[in-house]
């Protein structure tokens, strides 16, 4: 995991962070992580399965005729 150092943080800001952390019942460091996560992470995450399902519904589904190749594989030869 990455480590970030914040320099020149005003004392008033540090006190406010400590108070906020205490209100939420966590350490100042945990509070800062929570703030950063909430602000930087996307609010909604696109999941590939959900997106593919939505795509299929928009296009009235599709039929995949997938036939598995049953041919036996050949062993690799190393010389």
N, CA, C and O atoms as a GROMACS GRO file, in nm:
protein
  316
    1UNK      N    1   0.083  -0.118   0.000
    1UNK     CA    2   0.000   0.000   0.000
    1UNK      C    3   0.087   0.124   0.000
    1UNK      O    4   0.198   0.125   0.053
    2UNK      N    5   0.036   0.227  -0.060
    2UNK     CA    6   0.109   0.353  -0.067
    2UNK      C    7   0.102   0.429   0.065
    2UNK      O    8   0.009   0.413   0.143
    3UNK      N    9   0.202   0.510   0.086
    3UNK     CA   10   0.208   0.596   0.204
    3UNK      C   11   0.215   0.739   0.154
    3UNK      O   12   0.294   0.770   0.065
    4UNK      N   13   0.134   0.826   0.213
    4UNK     CA   14   0.132   0.967   0.173
    4UNK      C   15   0.162   1.052   0.295
    4UNK      O   16   0.109   1.028   0.404
    5UNK      N   17   0.249   1.151   0.277
    5UNK     CA   18   0.280   1.244   0.384
    5UNK      C   19   0.225   1.380   0.344
    5UNK      O   20   0.249   1.427   0.233
    6UNK      N   21   0.153   1.443   0.434
    6UNK     CA   22   0.100   1.577   0.408
    6UNK      C   23   0.179   1.675   0.493
    6UNK      O   24   0.180   1.666   0.616
    7UNK      N   25   0.245   1.768   0.427
    7UNK     CA   26   0.326   1.867   0.498
    7UNK      C   27   0.250   1.999   0.507
    7UNK      O   28   0.161   2.028   0.426
    8UNK      N   29   0.287   2.077   0.604
    8UNK     CA   30   0.234   2.213   0.622
    8UNK      C   31   0.082   2.217   0.640
    8UNK      O   32   0.015   2.309   0.592
    9UNK      N   33   0.029   2.119   0.708
    9UNK     CA   34  -0.114   2.116   0.739
    9UNK      C   35  -0.138   2.214   0.853
    9UNK      O   36  -0.076   2.203   0.959
   10UNK      N   37  -0.226   2.310   0.834
   10UNK     CA   38  -0.252   2.407   0.941
   10UNK      C   39  -0.302   2.338   1.068
   10UNK      O   40  -0.373   2.237   1.061
   11UNK      N   41  -0.265   2.392   1.183
   11UNK     CA   42  -0.305   2.335   1.311
   11UNK      C   43  -0.457   2.327   1.323
   11UNK      O   44  -0.511   2.229   1.375
   12UNK      N   45  -0.526   2.428   1.276
   12UNK     CA   46  -0.673   2.430   1.285
   12UNK      C   47  -0.733   2.314   1.205
   12UNK      O   48  -0.830   2.253   1.247
   13UNK      N   49  -0.675   2.285   1.090
   13UNK     CA   50  -0.723   2.174   1.008
   13UNK      C   51  -0.697   2.042   1.078
   13UNK      O   52  -0.782   1.953   1.077
   14UNK      N   53  -0.582   2.028   1.137
   14UNK     CA   54  -0.548   1.905   1.209
   14UNK      C   55  -0.643   1.885   1.327
   14UNK      O   56  -0.690   1.773   1.350
   15UNK      N   57  -0.671   1.992   1.401
   15UNK     CA   58  -0.766   1.982   1.513
   15UNK      C   59  -0.904   1.942   1.463
   15UNK      O   60  -0.971   1.859   1.525
   16UNK      N   61  -0.946   2.001   1.352
   16UNK     CA   62  -1.079   1.968   1.296
   16UNK      C   63  -1.083   1.821   1.253
   16UNK      O   64  -1.185   1.754   1.273
   17UNK      N   65  -0.976   1.771   1.197
   17UNK     CA   66  -0.970   1.630   1.158
   17UNK      C   67  -0.978   1.539   1.279
   17UNK      O   68  -1.047   1.437   1.277
   18UNK      N   69  -0.907   1.576   1.386
   18UNK     CA   70  -0.909   1.495   1.508
   18UNK      C   71  -1.049   1.493   1.569
   18UNK      O   72  -1.095   1.388   1.614
   19UNK      N   73  -1.117   1.608   1.570
   19UNK     CA   74  -1.253   1.613   1.623
   19UNK      C   75  -1.349   1.531   1.538
   19UNK      O   76  -1.433   1.458   1.591
   20UNK      N   77  -1.336   1.544   1.408
   20UNK     CA   78  -1.422   1.467   1.317
   20UNK      C   79  -1.400   1.317   1.336
   20UNK      O   80  -1.494   1.239   1.337
   21UNK      N   81  -1.274   1.278   1.349
   21UNK     CA   82  -1.241   1.137   1.370
   21UNK      C   83  -1.301   1.087   1.500
   21UNK      O   84  -1.356   0.976   1.505
   22UNK      N   85  -1.292   1.165   1.605
   22UNK     CA   86  -1.349   1.126   1.734
   22UNK      C   87  -1.501   1.109   1.724
   22UNK      O   88  -1.557   1.016   1.781
   23UNK      N   89  -1.567   1.198   1.651
   23UNK     CA   90  -1.712   1.187   1.632
   23UNK      C   91  -1.749   1.058   1.560
   23UNK      O   92  -1.854   0.999   1.586
   24UNK      N   93  -1.662   1.013   1.470
   24UNK     CA   94  -1.689   0.890   1.394
   24UNK      C   95  -1.628   0.767   1.460
   24UNK      O   96  -1.642   0.656   1.409
   25UNK      N   97  -1.563   0.786   1.573
   25UNK     CA   98  -1.508   0.674   1.648
   25UNK      C   99  -1.390   0.605   1.581
   25UNK      O  100  -1.376   0.483   1.588
   26UNK      N  101  -1.307   0.682   1.516
   26UNK     CA  102  -1.188   0.623   1.453
   26UNK      C  103  -1.068   0.714   1.469
   26UNK      O  104  -1.081   0.828   1.514
   27UNK      N  105  -0.954   0.664   1.433
   27UNK     CA  106  -0.831   0.743   1.444
   27UNK      C  107  -0.830   0.854   1.339
   27UNK      O  108  -0.905   0.851   1.242
   28UNK      N  109  -0.742   0.951   1.362
   28UNK     CA  110  -0.729   1.060   1.265
   28UNK      C  111  -0.686   1.005   1.130
   28UNK      O  112  -0.735   1.047   1.025
   29UNK      N  113  -0.594   0.910   1.132
   29UNK     CA  114  -0.546   0.849   1.007
   29UNK      C  115  -0.660   0.778   0.934
   29UNK      O  116  -0.673   0.790   0.812
   30UNK      N  117  -0.741   0.704   1.007
   30UNK     CA  118  -0.855   0.634   0.946
   30UNK      C  119  -0.956   0.734   0.891
   30UNK      O  120  -1.016   0.710   0.787
   31UNK      N  121  -0.974   0.846   0.960
   31UNK     CA  122  -1.066   0.949   0.913
   31UNK      C  123  -1.017   1.010   0.782
   31UNK      O  124  -1.096   1.032   0.690
   32UNK      N  125  -0.888   1.036   0.774
   32UNK     CA  126  -0.831   1.092   0.651
   32UNK      C  127  -0.848   0.993   0.536
   32UNK      O  128  -0.882   1.033   0.424
   33UNK      N  129  -0.826   0.863   0.563
   33UNK     CA  130  -0.847   0.762   0.458
   33UNK      C  131  -0.992   0.762   0.412
   33UNK      O  132  -1.019   0.753   0.292
   34UNK      N  133  -1.085   0.771   0.506
   34UNK     CA  134  -1.228   0.771   0.472
   34UNK      C  135  -1.264   0.892   0.386
   34UNK      O  136  -1.340   0.880   0.290
   35UNK      N  137  -1.211   1.007   0.422
   35UNK     CA  138  -1.238   1.129   0.344
   35UNK      C  139  -1.184   1.115   0.203
   35UNK      O  140  -1.253   1.146   0.106
   36UNK      N  141  -1.060   1.068   0.192
   36UNK     CA  142  -1.000   1.052   0.059
   36UNK      C  143  -1.077   0.950  -0.025
   36UNK      O  144  -1.102   0.973  -0.144
   37UNK      N  145  -1.114   0.836   0.035
   37UNK     CA  146  -1.191   0.734  -0.037
   37UNK      C  147  -1.321   0.792  -0.089
   37UNK      O  148  -1.358   0.770  -0.205
   38UNK      N  149  -1.392   0.865  -0.003
   38UNK     CA  150  -1.522   0.920  -0.041
   38UNK      C  151  -1.510   1.022  -0.154
   38UNK      O  152  -1.599   1.033  -0.238
   39UNK      N  153  -1.401   1.096  -0.156
   39UNK     CA  154  -1.386   1.203  -0.255
   39UNK      C  155  -1.323   1.158  -0.386
   39UNK      O  156  -1.350   1.216  -0.491
   40UNK      N  157  -1.241   1.055  -0.380
   40UNK     CA  158  -1.165   1.017  -0.499
   40UNK      C  159  -1.227   0.900  -0.574
   40UNK      O  160  -1.223   0.896  -0.697
   41UNK      N  161  -1.283   0.805  -0.502
   41UNK     CA  162  -1.343   0.688  -0.567
   41UNK      C  163  -1.469   0.725  -0.642
   41UNK      O  164  -1.543   0.814  -0.598
   42UNK      N  165  -1.495   0.659  -0.755
   42UNK     CA  166  -1.620   0.686  -0.827
   42UNK      C  167  -1.740   0.645  -0.742
   42UNK      O  168  -1.735   0.547  -0.667
   43UNK      N  169  -1.849   0.722  -0.757
   43UNK     CA  170  -1.970   0.693  -0.679
   43UNK      C  171  -2.035   0.563  -0.724
   43UNK      O  172  -2.085   0.486  -0.642
   44UNK      N  173  -2.034   0.540  -0.853
   44UNK     CA  174  -2.090   0.415  -0.905
   44UNK      C  175  -1.981   0.344  -0.984
   44UNK      O  176  -1.910   0.405  -1.064
   45UNK      N  177  -1.969   0.216  -0.961
   45UNK     CA  178  -1.868   0.137  -1.028
   45UNK      C  179  -1.934   0.051  -1.133
   45UNK      O  180  -2.031  -0.019  -1.104
   46UNK      N  181  -1.884   0.056  -1.254
   46UNK     CA  182  -1.939  -0.025  -1.362
   46UNK      C  183  -1.881  -0.165  -1.349
   46UNK      O  184  -1.760  -0.184  -1.347
   47UNK      N  185  -1.970  -0.262  -1.341
   47UNK     CA  186  -1.927  -0.401  -1.334
   47UNK      C  187  -1.953  -0.464  -1.470
   47UNK      O  188  -2.061  -0.445  -1.527
   48UNK      N  189  -1.858  -0.537  -1.521
   48UNK     CA  190  -1.865  -0.588  -1.658
   48UNK      C  191  -1.986  -0.679  -1.679
   48UNK      O  192  -2.050  -0.671  -1.784
   49UNK      N  193  -2.018  -0.763  -1.583
   49UNK     CA  194  -2.133  -0.852  -1.599
   49UNK      C  195  -2.262  -0.775  -1.608
   49UNK      O  196  -2.347  -0.806  -1.692
   50UNK      N  197  -2.279  -0.675  -1.524
   50UNK     CA  198  -2.399  -0.592  -1.527
   50UNK      C  199  -2.409  -0.515  -1.658
   50UNK      O  200  -2.517  -0.503  -1.716
   51UNK      N  201  -2.296  -0.464  -1.704
   51UNK     CA  202  -2.295  -0.388  -1.829
   51UNK      C  203  -2.329  -0.476  -1.948
   51UNK      O  204  -2.403  -0.435  -2.037
   52UNK      N  205  -2.275  -0.598  -1.951
   52UNK     CA  206  -2.307  -0.690  -2.060
   52UNK      C  207  -2.455  -0.730  -2.059
   52UNK      O  208  -2.518  -0.742  -2.164
   53UNK      N  209  -2.509  -0.752  -1.940
   53UNK     CA  210  -2.651  -0.786  -1.928
   53UNK      C  211  -2.738  -0.671  -1.977
   53UNK      O  212  -2.835  -0.693  -2.049
   54UNK      N  213  -2.703  -0.548  -1.939
   54UNK     CA  214  -2.780  -0.431  -1.984
   54UNK      C  215  -2.770  -0.416  -2.136
   54UNK      O  216  -2.869  -0.381  -2.201
   55UNK      N  217  -2.654  -0.441  -2.191
   55UNK     CA  218  -2.635  -0.433  -2.336
   55UNK      C  219  -2.726  -0.533  -2.407
   55UNK      O  220  -2.792  -0.499  -2.505
   56UNK      N  221  -2.730  -0.656  -2.356
   56UNK     CA  222  -2.813  -0.759  -2.416
   56UNK      C  223  -2.961  -0.720  -2.409
   56UNK      O  224  -3.035  -0.743  -2.505
   57UNK      N  225  -3.004  -0.663  -2.298
   57UNK     CA  226  -3.144  -0.621  -2.284
   57UNK      C  227  -3.177  -0.509  -2.382
   57UNK      O  228  -3.285  -0.508  -2.442
   58UNK      N  229  -3.086  -0.414  -2.399
   58UNK     CA  230  -3.110  -0.304  -2.494
   58UNK      C  231  -3.124  -0.354  -2.637
   58UNK      O  232  -3.196  -0.295  -2.717
   59UNK      N  233  -3.056  -0.464  -2.668
   59UNK     CA  234  -3.057  -0.517  -2.804
   59UNK      C  235  -3.141  -0.644  -2.814
   59UNK      O  236  -3.121  -0.727  -2.903
   60UNK      N  237  -3.235  -0.657  -2.722
   60UNK     CA  238  -3.331  -0.769  -2.722
   60UNK      C  239  -3.261  -0.905  -2.716
   60UNK      O  240  -3.307  -1.002  -2.777
   61UNK      N  241  -3.152  -0.912  -2.644
   61UNK     CA  242  -3.082  -1.037  -2.625
   61UNK      C  243  -3.004  -1.081  -2.748
   61UNK      O  244  -3.012  -1.018  -2.854
   62UNK      N  245  -2.932  -1.184  -2.733
   62UNK     CA  246  -2.860  -1.243  -2.846
   62UNK      C  247  -2.836  -1.390  -2.816
   62UNK      O  248  -2.830  -1.431  -2.700
   63UNK      N  249  -2.822  -1.466  -2.922
   63UNK     CA  250  -2.804  -1.610  -2.907
   63UNK      C  251  -2.663  -1.644  -2.951
   63UNK      O  252  -2.626  -1.626  -3.067
   64UNK      N  253  -2.586  -1.694  -2.858
   64UNK     CA  254  -2.449  -1.734  -2.890
   64UNK      C  255  -2.448  -1.885  -2.912
   64UNK      O  256  -2.474  -1.963  -2.821
   65UNK      N  257  -2.416  -1.924  -3.033
   65UNK     CA  258  -2.405  -2.066  -3.063
   65UNK      C  259  -2.259  -2.106  -3.047
   65UNK      O  260  -2.183  -2.108  -3.144
   66UNK      N  261  -2.222  -2.136  -2.926
   66UNK     CA  262  -2.084  -2.171  -2.897
   66UNK      C  263  -2.072  -2.323  -2.893
   66UNK      O  264  -2.138  -2.390  -2.814
   67UNK      N  265  -1.986  -2.375  -2.980
   67UNK     CA  266  -1.962  -2.518  -2.984
   67UNK      C  267  -1.818  -2.541  -2.944
   67UNK      O  268  -1.725  -2.487  -3.005
   68UNK      N  269  -1.800  -2.620  -2.841
   68UNK     CA  270  -1.665  -2.644  -2.791
   68UNK      C  271  -1.594  -2.744  -2.881
   68UNK      O  272  -1.649  -2.846  -2.920
   69UNK      N  273  -1.470  -2.711  -2.912
   69UNK     CA  274  -1.386  -2.800  -2.993
   69UNK      C  275  -1.345  -2.918  -2.906
   69UNK      O  276  -1.278  -2.900  -2.804
   70UNK      N  277  -1.385  -3.037  -2.944
   70UNK     CA  278  -1.357  -3.157  -2.865
   70UNK      C  279  -1.230  -3.228  -2.910
   70UNK      O  280  -1.198  -3.334  -2.859
   71UNK      N  281  -1.158  -3.170  -3.007
   71UNK     CA  282  -1.036  -3.232  -3.056
   71UNK      C  283  -0.932  -3.239  -2.945
   71UNK      O  284  -0.911  -3.142  -2.871
   72UNK      N  285  -0.866  -3.354  -2.934
   72UNK     CA  286  -0.764  -3.371  -2.831
   72UNK      C  287  -0.646  -3.281  -2.861
   72UNK      O  288  -0.609  -3.260  -2.976
   73UNK      N  289  -0.587  -3.230  -2.756
   73UNK     CA  290  -0.471  -3.144  -2.774
   73UNK      C  291  -0.346  -3.228  -2.791
   73UNK      O  292  -0.340  -3.342  -2.746
   74UNK      N  293  -0.247  -3.169  -2.858
   74UNK     CA  294  -0.122  -3.241  -2.878
   74UNK      C  295  -0.022  -3.190  -2.777
   74UNK      O  296  -0.021  -3.072  -2.742
   75UNK      N  297   0.061  -3.278  -2.731
   75UNK     CA  298   0.164  -3.243  -2.635
   75UNK      C  299   0.268  -3.152  -2.699
   75UNK      O  300   0.300  -3.164  -2.817
   76UNK      N  301   0.321  -3.061  -2.620
   76UNK     CA  302   0.424  -2.972  -2.669
   76UNK      C  303   0.556  -3.047  -2.680
   76UNK      O  304   0.585  -3.137  -2.602
   77UNK      N  305   0.634  -3.008  -2.780
   77UNK     CA  306   0.764  -3.071  -2.798
   77UNK      C  307   0.872  -2.968  -2.773
   77UNK      O  308   0.871  -2.859  -2.832
   78UNK      N  309   0.966  -3.002  -2.686
   78UNK     CA  310   1.078  -2.913  -2.656
   78UNK      C  311   1.205  -2.978  -2.703
   78UNK      O  312   1.235  -3.092  -2.666
   79UNK      N  313   1.279  -2.908  -2.784
   79UNK     CA  314   1.404  -2.965  -2.837
   79UNK      C  315   1.524  -2.899  -2.776
   79UNK      O  316   1.637  -2.934  -2.809
   0.00000   0.00000   0.00000
